[in-house]
């Protein structure tokens, strides 16, 4: 690789990290205030607001489920750059519509737009795969996770602070950040996928079922996809119910919620920016994934049974080690896929994320509402985290035998 190529790749890597960072900030900004915005537009209780919040996430995920494979395959055909810029523009529009929403219907419309173009992370992973040797991918995937962690530090703290001035302020801030991100990308981002590595667009592969069926050709990837599905289903308990849970059980304000999520982000970035650099090379992707899953299981149980608000903080710190899990999955799975199908793989994984995002918020928010509403026969606001712990155990029980049964590349071996 020439010096020019190295320099271009460094600039591209810096931009991709910035994309994920700003996207995470924008996402985190709105978390502390979403319940209050829903309540202000519908005049319902916190328990009922959690149900509506679950349906908003369902709407987003349902559209993402069908659109993500199309965008992933378009990236394999036309390159990553134009598709990535399109997603940034659409997400900016989403936040602007949510900020100005006069009714709940507007919130649902905004979530539909975002769902159609919500492939920022999968396209970022595909871009990194294009420009990174196999032996360095786990570390760079960790950088993506670290960027998300950095955004998750800043976003909720900013959102909690801005939320004190009204539930709409954070959404306007998120829209502005998205537009700045788009402008930056337009002038800086180059194309990562050379013309000779592109493949024709095939509609049968550019749909959620077709994309996922393609991974049947790779036994390890198929088994890990099932485990990943269970992991993500449980993982969604935190973004789905954390704000409602802490408001209900500990009467936290938007600022307190933002600080707790910012605290989680600090440990997330420490794990993914520093600790994972040691964990993947020393432990291997397999063992690092196991350690991460054990940490999240214990963390979920800690959330579920915490007696006071301060007790959540040590569990948040421990659960941050779950940052090993996604890079471990990505490292093993991408090592089994040819270069011209990496976008398709990421599209399939994005579709799996979408399915869990369809099911997860509904499951978790309905559980929360059922165990906190006026008609609840048993009061247990931590029920969604308990359910997430069970799902994570099932993930671990599939992950271990699948990896051990198959011969992997050196990158994926324990």
Secondary structure by P-SEA (a helix, b strand, c coil): ccaaaaaaaaaaaaaaaaaaaaaaaaaaaacccaaaaaaaaccccaaaaaaaaaaaaaaaaaaaaacaaaaaaaaaaccaaaaaaaaaaaaaaaaaaaaacccaaaaaaaaaaaaaccaaaaaaaaaaaacccccaaaaaaaaaaaaaaaaaacaaaaaaaaaaaccaaaaaaaaaaaaaaaaaaacccccccccccccccccccccaaaaaaaacccaaaaaaaaaaaaaaaaaacccccaaaaaaacccccaaaaaaaaaaaaaaaaaaaacaaaaaaaaccaaaaaaaaaaaaaaaaaaaaccccaaaaaaaaaaaccccccaaaaaaaaaaaccccaaaaaaaaaaaaaaaaaacaaaaaaaaaaaaccccccccccaaaaaaaaaaaaaaaaaaaaaaaaccccccccc
